[in-house]
């Protein structure tokens, strides 16, 4: 497969997902075989936050403890953390997201807030947030992986990241995977305003006791090493048989013991996806061929990380469109037009993208028309309304009452 087909995946993701930057790579046996970038990426050696890919490291630490006869996967959480409100949950159900505990810890948005300590986390999450009976269904729980990190910390008598560093990163040579971003070598987390396309800088918080669920930063090369370890094992870290056990489906067919499972062309890929405010990540490997894919971007939303991994493996036709660029200031005559509009009962929205107005239909979501803002009019530049004038009609108070183009009238409420 040509590099152009891989690069096209990044180009399309950047343009259609409105990503400030994206880097991606293919891997084989722990090495990069190709890497590319789109948007304002600074290169393959840049650190990005990897979010829930962190969970795979936490899970490996737990299985290390199991293989060292320090715990059993069917042990109750209360054996190690007696003061937890989820004492009856087992280690296995936490690893497979089937404990039934709530998805997120009590309090403010933990990924975007200064982290709290273990004592506070345990006190605030006293078991009253249980949403399902244990073992009955897959229910993803960030809180569950925070508690798994605390189990490791208590067994090893050292904090979670000390175990990550000494038992995983150092022996595997992953020098670019860190708790905090390396100064001057990391991307800045961004979110993109939906209608204006402007950027908001996201905080890079220390998540404290929630760190085992999503704290880490890494690079394409380090994640290539990690992917290969997940299928080959390493002496003194974890054996291949245990890693194969982790890749067996649990309650859900696409999740094992801390590992995500993806299917493509009859093969089962092993890895995980990740997200944090300002970042998205994906990393998967074929256990048979030891070929993998990694992609990292600095946007809160904009791309399906599952689909991105599969697309990088398959490639696609070279992209000939324009890349997306974040907006600076939005002209006042434009900003008052942005947002939700209705043509009859059908919802549309106007966005400002690459210095043009875009009219999107929302069911299904697709770009319908583009308009350029000229000195004396707003003119259709692409789509059914090509060449037509988008007229702005105002009420007696001067505010925008409705829009009209070629007899199509758009109002803020259906049939207003």
KEVEX-444968 format. One record per residue (C-alpha): residue in one letter; x, y, z. Coordinates in steps of 0.1 Angstrom, whole numbers, plus 5000, padded with zeros to 4 digits. Example, Ala and Ser with C-alpha at 12.3 -4.5 7.8 and 13.67 -1.06 7.14 Angstrom:
! KEVEX-444968
A512349555078 S513749895071 
//
This chain:
! KEVEX-444968
X500050005000 X501450344991 X502050615017 X499650834999 X496750615009 X497750625046 X498351005044 X494851045028 X493350895060 X494951175081 X494051445056 X490451345055 X490251315093 X491851655098 X489551825072 X486251665081 X486851635118 X488151995122 X491351875140 X494052125148 X496651855143 X496851475138 X499851235136 X499550875126 X501750575119 X501850215109 X503949975130 X505549635127 X507349445155 X507449755177 X508949995151 X507350265129 X507050165093 X505450485082 X504350805098 X502451115086 X500751425099 X498151675090 X497152015103 X499552205125 X501351895138 X504951945147 X506151595139 X505951225149 X508051285181 X505451515196 X503751405228 X499951385229 X497751285258 X496550925253 X493650915277 X492250565282 X495150395265 X496550445300 X494050175312 X496049915293 X499149995314 X497049975346 X495649645335 X499049505329 X500149605364 X497149425378 X498049105359 X501649135370 X500349125406 X498248815397 X501148635381 X503248715412 X500548545434 X499648875451 X496048865441 X493448655423 X491148805396 X488148685416 X489248855448 X486849115461 X488049485459 X487449505497 X490449275503 X492749545492 X490749865498 X488449775528 X487050125531 X485650135496 X481950145491 X482349885463 X484049625484 X482149335468 X483249415432 X485849175420 X489149255403 X487849075372 X484649275369 X486649595373 X489049495345 X486149395322 X483849695331 X481149465344 X481149565381 X478049775377 X479550085393 X478950425378 X480850545348 X482350865363 X483350975399 X481051205418 X481851575414 X482951805387 X484151685353 X487251495365 X489151505333 X488951885332 X489351955370 X492251945394 X492551585407 X491751475442 X493551235465 X492650875471 X490950935505 X488651205490 X487850985459 X486850695482 X484850915505 X482951085477 X482250755459 X480750545487 X478950285467 X475650465464 X476350535427 X475950165417 X473850155385 X473749775376 X474049445393 X477649315391 X478349095361 X475049165343 X476349395315 X479249585301 X479249935316 X482450135310 X483750285343 X486650525346 X486150505384 X486750135383 X490150175368 X491150445393 X490350185420 X492449925402 X495350165402 X494950205440 X494949825444 X498349805427 X499650095448 X498649915480 X500049575470 X503349725458 X503549985486 X504350255460 X502250505441 X500650395408 X503050595385 X506150465403 X504950115393 X504250225358 X507750375354 X509750105370 X507749795360 X506649895325 X508250205309 X511850155319 X512149785309 X510349845276 X512450155268 X509450385266 X511250705276 X508750935259 X505750825279 X505251045310 X502851145337 X503151525328 X503951645293 X507551705284 X508252085282 X508352215246 X507651865232 X503951835235 X500751935216 X498352165233 X494852025240 X492152205220 X488452205215 X486752355185 X483652575188 X480952405169 X479652705149 X482552945147 X485452705143 X487452895169 X489752715194 X489552685231 X492652575250 X491852285273 X493552245307 X496251975312 X495151875347 X496851635370 X493951395376 X495251275409 X493550955421 X491850915387 X495250905369 X495150525363 X492150575341 X493650835317 X496551055327 X499450965305 X501251135276 X503050945248 X504350945213 X503850735181 X507150555187 X506550465223 X503050345215 X504450125188 X506649955214 X503749915237 X501549755210 X504149505202 X504649425239 X500849355242 X501149065218 X504648935224 X505248995261 X508649075276 X510748895301 X510449055336 X507249245326 X504549005315 X504348675296 X502748625262 X500248375276 X498948625302 X498648885275 X496748645253 X494448585283 X493848965286 X492748965249 X489948715254 X486448875254 X484748925287 X481149025293 X481349225260 X482649075228 X484949375221 X486549405255 X488849175275 X490849235307 X491649605302 X492049565264 X489749675236 X489249435207 X488449545171 X487449315142 X488549375106 X488749135077 X488348835099 X491148945122 X490949055158 X493049355167 X494149435203 X494649775218 X492650065231 X491250415223 X491550725244 X490151065249 X490751355273 X489751725270 X491651835239 X492851495228 X491851175210 X494050865205 X493850515190 X496350225190 X495749875178 X497849575167 X497249245149 X498648975172 X499348745143 X501348975121 X502549225148 X501449505125 X499749795142 X498450145138 X498550455160 X496950795156 X497051095180 X495251435176 X494651735198 X490851785196 X488251695221 X485951565193 X485851525156 X486751165147 X485750815156 X488850655171 X487750305162 X487050405126 X490350595124 X492350285134 X490550075108 X490950335081 X494750365087 X495049985083 X493049985050 X494050325035 X491950525011 X492050724980 X494351034981 X492551344994 X492351644970 X490251884992 X491352165014 X492552115050 X490652275078 X492052575096 X490752715129 X489053045127 X490553355142 X488053635148 X484653585132 X483153885113 X480254045133 X477954025102 X478653645102 X478553565139 X474953665143 X473853425115 X475553115130 X473652845148 X470552635144 X467952705117 X464952525104 X463552495069 X460052385077 X460552115103 X464052015090 X466952125111 X469952285096 X472952475110 X475252745097 X478952715105 X481952945098 X484652725082 X487752835063 X486353185059 X483153055043 X479552995056 X478552625055 X474952515056 X474552165070 X471451945071 X471351745104 X469351435095 X471351295080 X474351515088 X475851635056 X477151955040 X474552095017 X475752435006 X478752675010 X478453055008 X481153325004 X480653655023 X481253934998 X481054315004 X477454354993 X475954004995 X476353645007 X476653424976 X476253054971 X479652894962 X478852524963 X475752304963 X472152344951 X472252714960 X475352784939 X475253154927 X472153234947 X472053514973 X471453435009 X469253725021 X469153835058 X465853965070 X465654165102 X462954245126 X461954595138 X464654575166 X467354515140 X467954145150 X468053875124 X464453735119 X464953485092 X467153395062 X465953335027 X467653194996 X465953104964 X462553084982 X464052855009 X463253035042 X465252945073 X463853035107 X465052985143 X462052765151 X460152525129 X457652695106 X458153025126 
//
